[in-house]
Amino acid sequence: MLVRCPDAYAALAPDAGYMSGTLPVTVHPPSPTGGRRVRVNGEILGLAYSLADVAEFLRRAGLEVDSTEVAVSPLIDWRGVGPEYWGPEPEDTGP
């Protein structure tokens, strides 16, 4: 499932922030209910549930990144955990 914020795509300018030392794409840690928030230059693009979702958000924002390359793209800052985990966070069963 791909959830998007339609007005956020204008945030990706041709001179994206990675030229100034900051990565233009941030994939946040998984939410407690699953999925990861995706931002481009500080604007939320939506909630992704897979690498293909991230690739689609980036395509709509004007960045052509193949879904097979999203996990290793130097444009993406993976927060919390890497691209292999999408949540939800596991329940703490305790001792």
CYANA upper distance limits for C-alpha pairs under 8 A (distance plus 0.5 A):
  1 MET  CA     48 ALA  CA      7.94
  1 MET  CA     49 TYR  CA      7.02
  1 MET  CA     53 ASP  CA      8.39
  2 LEU  CA     46 GLY  CA      8.07
  2 LEU  CA     47 LEU  CA      7.04
  2 LEU  CA     48 ALA  CA      6.30
  2 LEU  CA     49 TYR  CA      7.45
  2 LEU  CA     53 ASP  CA      6.51
  3 VAL  CA     46 GLY  CA      5.74
  3 VAL  CA     47 LEU  CA      5.65
  3 VAL  CA     48 ALA  CA      7.27
  4 ARG  CA     45 LEU  CA      6.01
  4 ARG  CA     46 GLY  CA      4.43
  4 ARG  CA     47 LEU  CA      6.93
  4 ARG  CA     57 PHE  CA      8.22
  5 CYS  CA      9 TYR  CA      8.48
  5 CYS  CA     44 ILE  CA      7.26
  5 CYS  CA     45 LEU  CA      5.65
  5 CYS  CA     46 GLY  CA      5.83
  6 PRO  CA     45 LEU  CA      7.74
  8 ALA  CA     43 GLU  CA      6.05
  8 ALA  CA     44 ILE  CA      6.58
  8 ALA  CA     45 LEU  CA      5.99
  9 TYR  CA     40 VAL  CA      8.50
  9 TYR  CA     43 GLU  CA      8.36
  9 TYR  CA     45 LEU  CA      7.18
  9 TYR  CA     60 ARG  CA      7.43
  9 TYR  CA     61 ALA  CA      5.37
 10 ALA  CA     61 ALA  CA      7.71
 11 ALA  CA     40 VAL  CA      7.05
 11 ALA  CA     41 ASN  CA      6.61
 11 ALA  CA     42 GLY  CA      8.19
 11 ALA  CA     43 GLU  CA      6.60
 11 ALA  CA     61 ALA  CA      8.44
 12 LEU  CA     16 ALA  CA      6.75
 12 LEU  CA     24 PRO  CA      8.38
 12 LEU  CA     40 VAL  CA      6.72
 12 LEU  CA     41 ASN  CA      6.87
 12 LEU  CA     61 ALA  CA      6.60
 12 LEU  CA     62 GLY  CA      7.78
 15 ASP  CA     19 MET  CA      7.63
 16 ALA  CA     24 PRO  CA      6.52
 16 ALA  CA     41 ASN  CA      7.70
 17 GLY  CA     21 GLY  CA      7.33
 17 GLY  CA     22 THR  CA      6.00
 17 GLY  CA     23 LEU  CA      6.65
 17 GLY  CA     24 PRO  CA      5.76
 17 GLY  CA     41 ASN  CA      7.17
 18 TYR  CA     22 THR  CA      5.18
 18 TYR  CA     23 LEU  CA      5.05
 18 TYR  CA     24 PRO  CA      6.04
 18 TYR  CA     75 LEU  CA      7.66
 23 LEU  CA     41 ASN  CA      8.40
 23 LEU  CA     75 LEU  CA      6.09
 23 LEU  CA     76 ILE  CA      6.83
 23 LEU  CA     77 ASP  CA      6.89
 24 PRO  CA     39 ARG  CA      8.38
 24 PRO  CA     40 VAL  CA      5.76
 24 PRO  CA     41 ASN  CA      5.33
 24 PRO  CA     42 GLY  CA      8.32
 24 PRO  CA     75 LEU  CA      6.87
 24 PRO  CA     76 ILE  CA      7.56
 25 VAL  CA     38 VAL  CA      7.68
 25 VAL  CA     39 ARG  CA      6.15
 25 VAL  CA     40 VAL  CA      5.04
 25 VAL  CA     41 ASN  CA      6.99
 25 VAL  CA     75 LEU  CA      6.56
 25 VAL  CA     76 ILE  CA      5.29
 25 VAL  CA     77 ASP  CA      6.64
 26 THR  CA     38 VAL  CA      6.28
 26 THR  CA     39 ARG  CA      5.61
 26 THR  CA     40 VAL  CA      6.95
 26 THR  CA     76 ILE  CA      6.23
 26 THR  CA     77 ASP  CA      5.28
 26 THR  CA     78 TRP  CA      6.67
 26 THR  CA     79 ARG  CA      7.67
 27 VAL  CA     36 ARG  CA      6.83
 27 VAL  CA     37 ARG  CA      6.41
 27 VAL  CA     38 VAL  CA      5.16
 27 VAL  CA     39 ARG  CA      7.02
 27 VAL  CA     76 ILE  CA      7.57
 27 VAL  CA     77 ASP  CA      6.68
 27 VAL  CA     78 TRP  CA      5.54
 27 VAL  CA     79 ARG  CA      6.50
 28 HIS  CA     36 ARG  CA      6.07
 28 HIS  CA     37 ARG  CA      5.82
 28 HIS  CA     38 VAL  CA      6.91
 28 HIS  CA     78 TRP  CA      6.98
 28 HIS  CA     79 ARG  CA      5.42
 28 HIS  CA     80 GLY  CA      7.37
 29 PRO  CA     36 ARG  CA      6.42
 29 PRO  CA     37 ARG  CA      8.05
 29 PRO  CA     78 TRP  CA      8.16
 29 PRO  CA     79 ARG  CA      5.86
 29 PRO  CA     80 GLY  CA      5.32
 29 PRO  CA     81 VAL  CA      6.77
 29 PRO  CA     86 TRP  CA      8.49
 30 PRO  CA     34 GLY  CA      6.27
 30 PRO  CA     35 GLY  CA      5.91
 30 PRO  CA     36 ARG  CA      5.16
 30 PRO  CA     37 ARG  CA      8.11
 30 PRO  CA     80 GLY  CA      8.44
 30 PRO  CA     85 TYR  CA      7.95
 30 PRO  CA     86 TRP  CA      5.92
 30 PRO  CA     87 GLY  CA      5.58
 30 PRO  CA     88 PRO  CA      6.89
 30 PRO  CA     89 GLU  CA      7.42
 31 SER  CA     35 GLY  CA      6.32
 31 SER  CA     36 ARG  CA      6.55
 31 SER  CA     37 ARG  CA      8.41
 31 SER  CA     87 GLY  CA      7.06
 31 SER  CA     88 PRO  CA      6.70
 31 SER  CA     89 GLU  CA      7.60
 32 PRO  CA     87 GLY  CA      7.39
 32 PRO  CA     88 PRO  CA      5.50
 32 PRO  CA     89 GLU  CA      5.80
 33 THR  CA     87 GLY  CA      7.40
 33 THR  CA     88 PRO  CA      5.31
 33 THR  CA     89 GLU  CA      7.79
 34 GLY  CA     49 TYR  CA      7.70
 34 GLY  CA     86 TRP  CA      6.53
 34 GLY  CA     87 GLY  CA      4.72
 34 GLY  CA     88 PRO  CA      4.31
 34 GLY  CA     89 GLU  CA      7.63
 35 GLY  CA     47 LEU  CA      6.32
 35 GLY  CA     48 ALA  CA      5.78
 35 GLY  CA     49 TYR  CA      4.98
 35 GLY  CA     50 SER  CA      8.23
 35 GLY  CA     86 TRP  CA      5.77
 35 GLY  CA     87 GLY  CA      6.50
 35 GLY  CA     88 PRO  CA      7.57
 36 ARG  CA     47 LEU  CA      5.81
 36 ARG  CA     48 ALA  CA      5.70
 36 ARG  CA     49 TYR  CA      6.93
 36 ARG  CA     86 TRP  CA      6.87
 36 ARG  CA     87 GLY  CA      8.43
 37 ARG  CA     44 ILE  CA      7.50
 37 ARG  CA     45 LEU  CA      8.08
 37 ARG  CA     46 GLY  CA      6.27
 37 ARG  CA     47 LEU  CA      5.00
 37 ARG  CA     48 ALA  CA      6.80
 38 VAL  CA     44 ILE  CA      6.31
 38 VAL  CA     45 LEU  CA      6.07
 38 VAL  CA     46 GLY  CA      6.14
 38 VAL  CA     47 LEU  CA      6.62
 38 VAL  CA     48 ALA  CA      7.29
 38 VAL  CA     54 VAL  CA      7.73
 39 ARG  CA     43 GLU  CA      5.64
 39 ARG  CA     44 ILE  CA      4.80
 39 ARG  CA     45 LEU  CA      6.00
 39 ARG  CA     46 GLY  CA      7.99
 40 VAL  CA     44 ILE  CA      7.08
 40 VAL  CA     45 LEU  CA      7.38
 45 LEU  CA     57 PHE  CA      7.06
 46 GLY  CA     57 PHE  CA      8.17
 48 ALA  CA     53 ASP  CA      5.63
 48 ALA  CA     54 VAL  CA      6.42
 49 TYR  CA     53 ASP  CA      6.80
 49 TYR  CA     86 TRP  CA      6.48
 50 SER  CA     54 VAL  CA      7.16
 50 SER  CA     86 TRP  CA      7.32
 51 LEU  CA     55 ALA  CA      6.73
 51 LEU  CA     67 SER  CA      6.50
 51 LEU  CA     68 THR  CA      8.37
 51 LEU  CA     70 VAL  CA      6.87
 51 LEU  CA     71 ALA  CA      7.55
 51 LEU  CA     83 PRO  CA      7.73
 52 ALA  CA     56 GLU  CA      6.67
 52 ALA  CA     67 SER  CA      5.62
 53 ASP  CA     57 PHE  CA      6.75
 54 VAL  CA     58 LEU  CA      6.75
 54 VAL  CA     67 SER  CA      8.17
 54 VAL  CA     70 VAL  CA      7.83
 55 ALA  CA     59 ARG  CA      6.58
 55 ALA  CA     64 GLU  CA      8.18
 55 ALA  CA     65 VAL  CA      6.38
 55 ALA  CA     66 ASP  CA      6.83
 55 ALA  CA     67 SER  CA      5.64
 55 ALA  CA     70 VAL  CA      6.88
 56 GLU  CA     60 ARG  CA      6.70
 56 GLU  CA     67 SER  CA      8.50
 57 PHE  CA     61 ALA  CA      6.72
 58 LEU  CA     62 GLY  CA      6.75
 58 LEU  CA     63 LEU  CA      5.52
 58 LEU  CA     64 GLU  CA      7.07
 58 LEU  CA     65 VAL  CA      7.36
 59 ARG  CA     63 LEU  CA      5.51
 59 ARG  CA     64 GLU  CA      5.54
 59 ARG  CA     65 VAL  CA      7.33
 65 VAL  CA     69 GLU  CA      7.03
 65 VAL  CA     70 VAL  CA      6.80
 65 VAL  CA     73 SER  CA      8.42
 66 ASP  CA     70 VAL  CA      6.88
 67 SER  CA     71 ALA  CA      8.48
 69 GLU  CA     73 SER  CA      6.44
 70 VAL  CA     76 ILE  CA      8.23
 71 ALA  CA     82 GLY  CA      8.48
 71 ALA  CA     83 PRO  CA      6.06
 72 VAL  CA     76 ILE  CA      8.47
 78 TRP  CA     82 GLY  CA      6.15
 78 TRP  CA     83 PRO  CA      7.30
 81 VAL  CA     85 TYR  CA      7.25
